Each structure stands twice: as C-alpha cells, then as structure tokens.
Amino acid sequence: MSLSKRLFDSAKVWLPDDVFLSFVHRRRIGRFPNLRRPLTFNEQILRRCLHPDPRYVDLSDKLAVRDYIARKIGPQYLIPLLAAPSVFTKTVFDELPKAFVMKANHGSGFVKVVRDKSTTSFEELSQLAQEWLTTDFYRIARERHYRAIKPRIFFEELLLDDTGTVPPDLKFHVFNEKSGKQTIYILVISDRFGAIPHGDTFDANWNVQNIRFGHYKPSETPVPRPENLDALLETAGALARDFEYVRVDLYSLRDKIYFGELTFTPGAGVLRMQPDSVDYEWGRMLEMIRQQWAGEKA
C-alpha cells in the first residue's frame, strides 16, 4: 500500500463529505470532479450524494420502499417477505424456511444467500447481522440520504430459476424528460453470487452497448433478450416516472417480475464507466433533464 493511500485511509473519517468524495473520485475515475458545475454522470451523482432529494431516504430504505412499490405498481411485484424482526433471535431463525436471503435495509451489499439452513447457524448469522447493523453506511461513501435510515435486518424468499441459479440482476437506468420521453439502458449482472459475475449493457431494444461499469466484464455470449422485456421496461418506467433519473433493479423469474431496489446514487458518484466518453454523454443528458425539471418547478 502506498504512503498516500495509507495517509488517506487514516484521515478520511475526518474529511468533509465534499473533500472525501473529490479524492475518492480522483482515485477511481482519474480526475478531480467539478462539484460546482457537474458535467459528467458521476459528477451529477456526487451532487445528489451531497444534496439529496428528501424522498431518497424512504425509497432507499429496502424495507420502507416496499410500501411505495405496493402503492405504485402493486404488491405482486414484491419478493415475499419472510420476517422483519425488531431483534433477530434464535426463534426467528428457527421459524425461517430451509432457503432464504438475509438482508439489511440501510445500504448496499448487505446480502447473505442461504440455500440450506442446515449449513449455517443462528450464531453465524447473528454475528453477521450485528456487523451490518453497526455499519454506518453513510460513512462508507458519504451518500447523505442514508444517514436517516434506521438499520434493520429482514429475510426474503430466495428466488431460484430451474437450474438452481439466482436470476440475473436487471438494472434499468431510466432518464426521464419532462415531455414524458424515457431513455433507458439496462445493465444485466449474471451469476452475481457465482465465481465470476458478468455485466452486459443493452439499450431498450436489447442491442448490446459498448459500456462497462466498474469491475464487471462482459459475457462471452450476451444474455438473451427476455421474453417479457416490454413488461420489464413498462415496470421500470412506471417506477421511475417521478424522478429525473433513477436506477430501477428488477428480477424476472418464469416471466414474473420482482422488484429489487431503487438506487438514486449508483456507485456513489465514483463508478468507473468505460469508455470514459459515456460518463460525459450521460452527464449531458442528465443535466439537460435536470434543467427541464428545474424550469417547470420555477
């Protein structure tokens, strides 16, 4: 580890949010961001991290958002909830089915897939739950809307396809113009819980796009077009309609659509996009849309 990285890691907890995010952006993207006049998509997202819409709090809470989804498109899109205890006890563990998913509501990456409860224990899961509950997710990436979310543990039904695999994570990046026109790009994460996850990007017509996000490498063979793509696009579009931009995560299993989450600050504004030109293209599009929405509010 370099001296500069060690110094940054030791000092970052004390850095103001804008300074912290600027340095992380420089390390991940390769340049310091323009926070006063954001140009790129990542810079636009940084602005959201620092000045979040108040609606982001409840809609980023993975438990609270369920009520919003039920009202907006219907409870049939929700993954069945097995338990959301105020305290995770041995009794709660004993009452869970053989297979399930344990999650925390207040951040990203808090996911534990349990295919067979006999291979784990209450003590193991309880320790993991405590690690999650004591993690201040806001401090990790300075996404300020996460500060107001009270950490909770909850359990959902495990979704598996006919091969016993968790279905691909379908991430719909939805840009909304005030005219009602939507521009949608879809990032498909395959084998997320396998040895080597892959990421493929498509437009709304399922044409492969030369766009890569973070560490995900494209599949050797692109993921086939879902038979219910139109329904998926309609669902994502409906959930995104009230926002300039939001990423809507969905799953499709045996042609049934399930809601995953709403993400307003993907990658916390420090997610490397390849080619770099896409960062600027998406940034220009989002800025145009932001000005449209601001003009209507004025």
C-alpha positions, 0 to 999 in steps of 0.5 A, spaced: 500 500 500 502 506 498 504 512 503 498 516 500 493 511 500 495 509 507 495 517 509 488 517 506 485 511 509 487 514 516 484 521 515 478 520 511 473 519 517 475 526 518 474 529 511 468 533 509 463 529 505 465 534 499 473 533 500 472 525 501 468 524 495 473 529 490 479 524 492 475 518 492 473 520 485 480 522 483 482 515 485 477 511 481 475 515 475 482 519 474 480 526 475 478 531 480 470 532 479 467 539 478 462 539 484 460 546 482 458 545 475 457 537 474 458 535 467 459 528 467 454 522 470 458 521 476 459 528 477 451 529 477 451 523 482 456 526 487 451 532 487 445 528 489 450 524 494 451 531 497 444 534 496 439 529 496 432 529 494 428 528 501 424 522 498 431 518 497 431 516 504 424 512 504 425 509 497 432 507 499 430 504 505 429 496 502 424 495 507 420 502 507 420 502 499 416 496 499 410 500 501 411 505 495 412 499 490 405 496 493 402 503 492 405 504 485 405 498 481 402 493 486 404 488 491 405 482 486 411 485 484 414 484 491 419 478 493 415 475 499 417 477 505 419 472 510 420 476 517 422 483 519 424 482 526 425 488 531 431 483 534 433 477 530 433 471 535 434 464 535 426 463 534 426 467 528 431 463 525 428 457 527 421 459 524 425 461 517 424 456 511 430 451 509 432 457 503 432 464 504 436 471 503 438 475 509 438 482 508 439 489 511 435 495 509 440 501 510 445 500 504 448 496 499 451 489 499 448 487 505 446 480 502 447 473 505 444 467 500 442 461 504 440 455 500 440 450 506 439 452 513 442 446 515 449 449 513 449 455 517 447 457 524 443 462 528 450 464 531 453 465 524 448 469 522 447 473 528 454 475 528 453 477 521 447 481 522 450 485 528 456 487 523 451 490 518 447 493 523 453 497 526 455 499 519 454 506 518 453 506 511 453 513 510 460 513 512 462 508 507 461 513 501 458 519 504 451 518 500 447 523 505 440 520 504 442 514 508 444 517 514 436 517 516 435 510 515 434 506 521 438 499 520 434 493 520 435 486 518 429 482 514 429 475 510 426 474 503 424 468 499 430 466 495 428 466 488 431 460 484 430 459 476 430 451 474 437 450 474 438 452 481 441 459 479 439 466 482 436 470 476 440 475 473 440 482 476 436 487 471 438 494 472 434 499 468 437 506 468 431 510 466 432 518 464 426 521 464 424 528 460 419 532 462 415 531 455 414 524 458 420 521 453 424 515 457 431 513 455 433 507 458 439 502 458 439 496 462 445 493 465 444 485 466 449 482 472 449 474 471 451 469 476 452 475 481 453 470 487 457 465 482 465 465 481 465 470 476 459 475 475 458 478 468 455 485 466 452 486 459 449 493 457 443 493 452 439 499 450 431 498 450 431 494 444 436 489 447 442 491 442 448 490 446 452 497 448 459 498 448 459 500 456 462 497 462 461 499 469 466 498 474 469 491 475 464 487 471 466 484 464 462 482 459 459 475 457 462 471 452 455 470 449 450 476 451 444 474 455 438 473 451 433 478 450 427 476 455 421 474 453 417 479 457 422 485 456 416 490 454 413 488 461 420 489 464 421 496 461 413 498 462 415 496 470 421 500 470 418 506 467 412 506 471 417 506 477 421 511 475 416 516 472 417 521 478 424 522 478 429 525 473 433 519 473 433 513 477 436 506 477 430 501 477 433 493 479 428 488 477 428 480 477 424 476 472 423 469 474 418 464 469 416 471 466 414 474 473 417 480 475 420 482 482 422 488 484 429 489 487 431 496 489 431 503 487 438 506 487 438 514 486 446 514 487 449 508 483 456 507 485 456 513 489 458 518 484 465 514 483 463 508 478 468 507 473 464 507 466 468 505 460 469 508 455 470 514 459 466 518 453 459 515 456 460 518 463 460 525 459 454 523 454 450 521 460 452 527 464 449 531 458 443 528 458 442 528 465 443 535 466 439 537 460 433 533 464 435 536 470 434 543 467 427 541 464 425 539 471 428 545 474 424 550 469 417 547 470 418 547 478 420 555 477 
